[in-house]
Every structure is written in structure tokens, then in C-alpha cells.
Amino acid sequence: MLTTLKLCKKNLLHNWVFLCVALYFLLLFTVPRGYGIGAILLALTALIVIPLLLWKKQTINFSKVDRNLLIMFAVYGLGLTLINIWHNNPIKEYEHGFKFLLAIPMFLLLYKYPIKPIWLFVLVIAYASIIQLFAFISLTGLILVKDITNTAVKWGYIIFAVTAFGVGMYVSVLSLSRGVWLAVPFQLLLVAFFYFKFYKKIVITVTLMLSLGLVALYLIPQTHIKSRIDNTFRSIVAYQKGKTGTNTGLRLELYKVSWLTAEDNPILGASQQERQEKVRQLIANKIVHPNTKYLKHFHSRYFEILAKYGMVGIALLLLLDLFIIIAFLHRLRASNIATQAAGAVGILMVFSYAIYGLTDGVYFINAGLLAYFIIICSFGGSVQQGTNNDRK
């Protein structure tokens, strides 16, 4: 009994960290704005626990690539914060950079108290029907069946993951999001590349089947995918002829606003006041559509960064992506299957967000950025479950 109590006390914090991550996924779409509850609890725990660990001189051992990744998080967050100070922006503008600084103790916490990869994939699979990125993570996590010895558990996991991927892809593609359509081919290739060294013939067969399935979805009139793509191309042609008030036209107008704003402030971007004044000026001179003043962001990760932080911001963003890729590529070279799967997830996430960011602002909304941090921190920390050789 005494031994049990000691064990529970020892694992209490570890279990609490798991609960915080689990709450993020469980409340993601079941409670309005519920995605923030688990993330806030995790962040508060990190802000309390990590300073205490440092005060008690407890070390958190992690690899050189992970150390460099955390340094890049700090450089990115501080860089954007300093640019905001330079522009004398209102406090709301500081939020994006602050979140990257807050992610550092969260990463350290999940590195100290890692979650087993199998549980991370199960949590993701449960919500693959809502988020397309989670659907591909579910597909990536199928590789873990190589380590499952119980036949019933193995087939249960396979059915669970494949069903989640199929439903997730169907729902996501039907969402008619431009970013989803653009990302699917690249995500499919990345996952196929990861599996190719394990199952060459199966990968070729499944990739062909999925490709044919996507073509079928495109051709079936009831999905409205083909009509939406046709409308997009018609809107682009209409935009070139001066009709800028369509959905696609207004996005292109926002990109124009960002580019013209950056021309005046190429290095550090423009302050909020300068951006607002630029929009008023462009509308007054009939250079952009009047409705651009009602849109709160640029509907593009890159044009948003360019207008707000200039070329310095773009450079920081590209460096951040590069450091994340390097950190997770390091995991792909591990001997442990679970660590390799975690590496594939990190790389999949970076490329997915990079492609989503071409036409969407998911990188700047709370739900999108929290998913970004949770995936990096959780799957980055889960390498603790691998061997010591995997941590070099």
C-alpha cells in the first residue's frame, strides 16, 4: 500500500500533464472555445513547474537540435516583439510573438514528462474527422502497429486509424477550403515517403487508390469540389478584368494591400496605424476594393507577416520552419519506430501549415496556433520514450 502511494505521488505530475494534453483534444470541438482549456492548464503548469525544476537544479537533458529549436522559438518570439515595440503597436499585436515564447516552457515540460506516442496518436485519431492535418497524422501513426503484439489490439488500432483518416479526409475535402486542396497532394507524398522504406508495394498500391479516390471526389457533382475550383478560376479571370468584389478577388486585393504596404516599409513592416492608413489611402485612390477595410487579416501567413514585420519577419518565419524540420528530421534517423513516427508528424505539420498559409490565416488564430504548439511540444517530447541512442 505504501509503495502504491509513493508511485502515485511520483507519477501525479506526469498524469496531470497527460490530462492537460488530453483535455485539449477532448474539448477541441465539444465545448465552444474549449480548445483553450487544456492548453491554458498546460501553459500554467509549465510556468510553475519549469522554474521550480531549475531552482532545484534538476536538469532536463535534450539533444542539440532541440536546444537549437528552442533558441529559434525565442529568437522568433523576441524578434516579432521587438518589431512591435519599434512600431509602438497596441498590446494585441504582441500576442503572436508572446505565444512562441510561452511555448518554450511547454516544450520543456512535455520533454520532462513525455506522453507515449501511442496515446498521442489515439488522441489525434479521435478528432481526425474534424481536422485534415489530424487525419494524416492518424495515417502516419499506423506504423506503430509494428510494435503492438496483441492481435486484437493491433487490428482494433488499424480499423480505428483508417476509419478516422477516411472520415477526416472526406469531411475536410468537403469543407471546400483552398488550403486543404493544395495541401493534400504534398501530405500524401510525405506520408508515402515515410512508409516506403517499410512497405514499398503497399505504399504504391494505397497511394494510387487514394489518388483515384480524390479524383473521384473531384468528379462527383454532389461534392461541389469541381464547381468550387471552376468558380475560383473564373474569379481569377474576372479579377484580371477588374471585377474585384468576389471572394477570391477580395483575397487577391488583400495580398495587394500587403505588398504595397511592404513596399513602403520593406525591412520591419508597418505598424497597425500605418496599415490602417494605407488601406484608407488605397481605397480612396480606388486602387483596391472598398470591402478590404472590413477584413481583419490578410488570409495568408506570408502576406500577414510581410505587412506586419517586413522581410525580417519573413526571414524569422522561414528560419523557424527550418529549425523545426531539422529537429524532427533528427528523429526520423532513430532506431525506435515510435520516435520515427513522431519525426514524420513534425515534418508533416510544418509542410501542412506552410501550404495552408498560402491562402488561410490559420497560423494566426488561437485554435490553429494552439494545435501547432501542441503537436510540436507533445510529439517533440514523446521521443523520451525512445532509446538513449535516439536522443543524440
C-alpha positions in Angstrom: 0.0 0.0 0.0 2.8 2.4 0.9 4.6 1.6 -2.3 1.5 2.3 -4.3 1.0 5.7 -2.6 4.7 6.6 -3.4 4.2 5.6 -7.0 1.0 7.6 -7.4 2.7 10.7 -5.9 5.7 10.2 -8.2 3.5 9.9 -11.3 1.0 12.6 -10.3 2.6 15.4 -12.3 3.2 13.1 -15.2 -0.5 12.1 -15.2 -1.6 15.8 -14.9 0.5 16.7 -18.0 -1.2 13.9 -19.9 -4.6 15.1 -18.7 -3.9 18.7 -19.9 -3.0 17.4 -23.4 -6.0 15.0 -23.4 -8.3 17.9 -22.4 -7.1 19.9 -25.4 -8.1 17.2 -27.8 -11.3 16.1 -25.9 -12.7 19.6 -25.6 -11.4 20.8 -29.0 -14.8 20.6 -30.7 -17.2 19.5 -27.9 -17.1 22.8 -26.0 -17.3 26.3 -27.5 -13.7 27.6 -27.5 -12.9 24.5 -25.4 -9.6 24.1 -27.2 -8.1 26.7 -24.8 -8.8 24.9 -21.5 -6.2 22.2 -21.8 -3.7 24.5 -23.4 -4.0 27.1 -20.7 -3.7 24.5 -17.9 -0.6 23.1 -19.7 0.9 26.5 -20.0 0.2 27.4 -16.4 1.7 24.1 -15.2 4.8 24.8 -17.3 5.3 28.3 -15.9 5.1 26.9 -12.4 7.0 23.6 -12.8 9.9 24.5 -15.0 11.1 27.4 -12.8 10.8 25.0 -9.7 12.8 22.4 -11.5 15.5 24.9 -12.4 15.5 26.2 -8.8 16.0 22.7 -7.5 18.8 22.3 -10.1 17.1 19.4 -11.8 18.4 19.1 -15.4 16.3 18.5 -18.5 18.5 16.7 -21.0 17.7 17.2 -24.6 19.5 17.0 -27.9 21.5 19.7 -29.7 18.8 20.0 -32.4 16.1 20.5 -29.8 18.2 23.1 -28.0 18.6 25.0 -31.3 14.8 24.7 -31.9 14.0 26.3 -28.6 16.6 29.1 -29.3 14.8 29.7 -32.6 11.5 29.9 -30.8 13.0 32.5 -28.5 14.5 34.4 -31.5 11.3 34.4 -33.4 9.1 35.5 -30.4 11.6 38.2 -29.3 12.1 39.3 -32.9 8.4 39.9 -33.5 8.1 41.5 -30.1 10.9 44.0 -30.7 9.4 44.9 -34.1 6.1 45.6 -32.3 7.9 47.8 -29.8 9.6 49.7 -32.7 6.2 50.3 -34.3 4.6 51.3 -30.9 1.8 48.9 -31.6 -1.1 48.2 -29.2 -0.7 45.2 -26.9 -3.0 43.0 -29.1 -0.3 43.0 -31.8 2.2 41.4 -29.4 0.1 38.3 -28.9 1.6 36.2 -31.7 5.2 36.6 -30.6 4.4 36.1 -26.9 2.8 32.7 -27.7 6.1 31.4 -29.2 7.9 32.5 -26.0 5.2 30.7 -23.9 5.7 27.6 -26.0 9.3 27.2 -24.7 8.4 26.1 -21.1 5.5 24.0 -22.5 8.1 22.1 -24.7 10.4 21.7 -21.7 7.5 20.4 -19.6 6.5 17.8 -22.2 10.1 16.8 -22.6 10.5 16.2 -18.9 7.1 14.4 -18.6 6.6 12.9 -22.1 3.5 11.2 -23.3 3.8 7.9 -25.0 3.4 8.2 -28.8 0.7 5.6 -29.0 -1.5 7.7 -26.7 -0.8 10.9 -28.7 -1.9 9.1 -31.9 -5.0 7.8 -30.3 -5.9 11.4 -29.1 -5.3 12.7 -32.6 -7.3 9.9 -34.3 -10.3 10.7 -32.2 -10.6 14.1 -33.9 -9.3 13.3 -37.3 -12.9 13.6 -38.7 -12.7 17.4 -38.0 -9.1 18.5 -38.8 -7.5 17.3 -42.0 -4.0 17.5 -40.6 -5.1 15.2 -37.8 -6.3 12.7 -40.5 -2.8 12.5 -42.0 -1.3 12.2 -38.5 -3.6 9.3 -37.9 -2.4 7.7 -41.1 1.3 8.2 -40.0 0.5 6.6 -36.6 -0.4 3.4 -38.3 3.3 2.4 -38.3 3.0 1.8 -34.5 1.2 -1.5 -35.2 4.7 -2.9 -35.8 5.3 -2.6 -32.0 1.8 -4.0 -31.0 2.0 -7.7 -30.3 -1.6 -8.3 -29.3 -3.5 -9.2 -32.5 -6.9 -7.9 -31.3 -5.4 -4.6 -30.2 -3.4 -4.3 -33.4 -6.5 -4.8 -35.7 -8.6 -2.5 -33.5 -6.0 0.2 -33.8 -5.7 -0.3 -37.6 -9.5 -0.1 -38.0 -9.7 3.0 -35.7 -6.9 4.8 -37.5 -8.0 4.0 -41.1 -11.6 5.0 -40.3 -10.5 8.2 -38.7 -8.3 9.0 -41.8 -11.1 8.3 -44.2 -13.8 10.3 -42.4 -11.3 13.1 -41.7 -10.3 13.3 -45.3 -13.9 13.2 -46.6 -15.1 15.9 -44.2 -12.1 18.1 -44.8 -12.2 17.9 -48.6 -15.9 18.7 -48.5 -15.2 21.8 -46.4 -14.1 23.4 -49.7 -11.1 25.0 -48.1 -8.5 26.1 -50.6 -5.6 25.3 -48.3 -6.9 21.7 -47.8 -6.9 21.1 -51.5 -3.5 22.5 -52.0 -2.0 20.5 -49.1 -3.5 17.1 -49.8 -1.0 16.0 -52.6 2.0 17.1 -50.6 0.8 15.4 -47.4 0.1 12.2 -49.3 3.6 12.2 -50.8 5.2 12.9 -47.4 3.4 10.1 -45.6 4.0 7.7 -48.6 7.7 8.6 -48.4 7.8 7.8 -44.7 6.2 4.4 -45.2 8.1 3.5 -48.4 11.1 2.0 -46.6 8.8 -0.3 -44.6 6.1 -1.4 -47.1 7.1 -0.5 -50.7 4.4 -2.4 -52.6 1.6 -1.5 -50.2 2.6 2.2 -50.3 2.4 2.3 -54.1 -0.9 0.5 -54.2 -2.5 2.6 -51.4 -1.2 5.9 -52.9 -2.7 5.0 -56.3 -6.0 4.1 -54.6 -6.1 7.3 -52.6 -5.2 9.4 -55.7 -8.1 7.7 -57.6 -10.4 8.4 -54.7 -9.5 12.1 -54.7 -10.1 12.3 -58.4 -13.5 10.6 -57.9 -14.4 13.1 -55.2 -13.5 15.9 -57.7 -15.6 14.5 -60.5 -18.7 13.7 -58.4 -21.1 16.6 -58.8 -22.6 16.2 -55.3 -19.3 17.1 -53.6 -19.3 20.5 -55.3 -15.4 20.3 -55.4 -15.2 20.7 -59.2 -17.6 23.6 -59.3 -15.8 25.4 -56.5 -12.5 25.0 -58.3 -14.1 26.2 -61.5 -15.5 29.2 -59.7 -12.1 30.0 -58.3 -10.6 30.1 -61.8 -13.5 32.1 -63.1 -13.0 34.6 -60.3 -9.3 34.9 -61.1 -10.2 35.7 -64.8 -12.8 38.2 -63.6 -10.3 39.8 -61.3 -7.9 40.3 -64.2 -10.7 42.1 -66.0 -11.3 44.4 -63.0 -14.1 42.6 -61.1 -12.5 42.5 -57.6 -15.6 42.0 -55.3 -15.7 38.2 -55.5 -14.4 36.0 -52.6 -11.2 35.2 -54.5 -10.9 38.7 -55.7 -11.0 40.2 -52.2 -8.3 37.8 -51.1 -6.1 38.9 -54.0 -6.9 42.5 -53.1 -5.7 41.8 -49.5 -2.4 40.4 -50.9 -2.1 43.6 -53.0 -2.6 45.7 -49.8 0.1 43.7 -48.0 2.5 44.0 -50.9 2.0 47.7 -51.3 2.3 48.2 -47.5 5.6 46.3 -47.5 6.9 48.4 -50.4 6.7 51.4 -48.1 8.2 49.5 -45.1 10.2 46.6 -46.5 12.5 45.8 -43.6 10.4 45.8 -40.4 6.9 46.1 -41.9 4.2 48.7 -40.8 2.6 49.5 -37.5 -1.2 48.9 -37.1 -1.8 52.6 -37.5 0.3 52.7 -40.7 -1.5 49.7 -42.1 -4.9 51.1 -41.5 -3.9 54.4 -43.0 -2.5 52.6 -46.1 -5.8 50.7 -46.6 -7.8 54.0 -46.4 -5.4 55.6 -48.9 -5.6 52.7 -51.3 -9.4 52.7 -51.1 -9.6 56.5 -51.6 -7.4 56.2 -54.7 -9.6 53.3 -56.0 -6.6 51.0 -56.1 -8.3 48.3 -54.0 -11.9 47.2 -53.4 -13.6 49.2 -50.6 -14.6 45.9 -48.8 -10.9 45.3 -47.9 -11.4 47.6 -44.9 -13.8 45.1 -43.3 -11.4 42.2 -43.4 -9.4 41.7 -40.2 -6.4 39.8 -41.6 -4.7 39.1 -44.9 -5.8 35.4 -45.3 -2.2 34.4 -45.8 0.5 33.5 -43.4 3.2 35.1 -45.6 1.4 38.3 -46.6 0.4 38.8 -42.9 4.0 38.5 -41.8 5.2 40.7 -44.7 2.9 43.6 -43.9 3.4 43.5 -40.1 7.1 42.5 -39.8 8.6 43.0 -43.2 11.5 41.0 -44.6 12.9 40.5 -41.1 9.6 38.7 -40.2 9.7 36.6 -43.3 13.3 35.6 -42.6 12.4 34.6 -39.0 9.4 32.6 -40.2 11.5 30.6 -42.7 14.2 30.0 -40.1 11.7 28.8 -37.6 10.3 26.3 -40.1 13.8 25.2 -41.0 14.8 24.6 -37.4 11.6 22.6 -36.7 12.3 20.4 -39.8 15.9 19.8 -38.7 14.7 18.8 -35.2 12.2 16.3 -36.5 14.4 15.0 -39.3 16.8 14.0 -36.4 14.0 11.8 -35.1 13.5 10.1 -38.4 17.0 8.7 -38.2 16.2 7.0 -34.8 16.1 3.2 -34.5 12.8 3.4 -32.5 9.7 3.2 -34.6 7.7 5.5 -32.3 10.4 8.2 -32.5 10.5 7.9 -36.3 6.7 8.4 -36.4 7.0 11.4 -34.1 9.6 12.8 -36.5 7.3 12.3 -39.5 4.4 14.1 -37.7 6.6 17.1 -37.0 7.7 17.4 -40.6 4.1 16.8 -41.9 2.9 19.6 -39.6 5.5 22.1 -40.9 4.7 21.5 -44.5 0.9 21.4 -43.9 1.0 24.8 -42.1 3.3 26.2 -44.8 0.8 25.2 -47.5 -2.3 26.2 -45.5 -0.7 29.6 -45.0 -0.7 30.3 -48.7 -4.5 31.0 -48.6 -5.6 30.8 -45.0 -4.8 32.7 -41.7 -4.9 29.5 -39.5 -1.4 30.3 -38.3 -2.7 33.5 -36.5 -6.0 32.3 -34.9 -5.9 30.8 -31.4 -7.2 27.3 -32.4 -4.7 27.0 -35.3 -1.7 28.2 -33.3 -2.5 26.0 -30.3 -2.7 22.9 -32.5 0.7 24.0 -33.9 2.3 24.2 -30.4 0.6 21.1 -29.0 1.8 19.0 -31.9 5.4 20.3 -31.7 5.6 20.1 -27.9 3.8 16.7 -27.5 5.4 14.8 -30.3 8.8 16.5 -29.7 8.7 15.5 -26.1 7.5 11.9 -26.9 11.0 11.0 -28.0 11.7 10.3 -24.4 10.0 7.0 -25.0 12.8 6.0 -27.3 16.3 4.7 -26.6 19.2 6.8 -25.4 20.8 6.4 -28.8 17.8 8.1 -30.4 18.5 11.3 -28.3 22.0 12.1 -29.7 
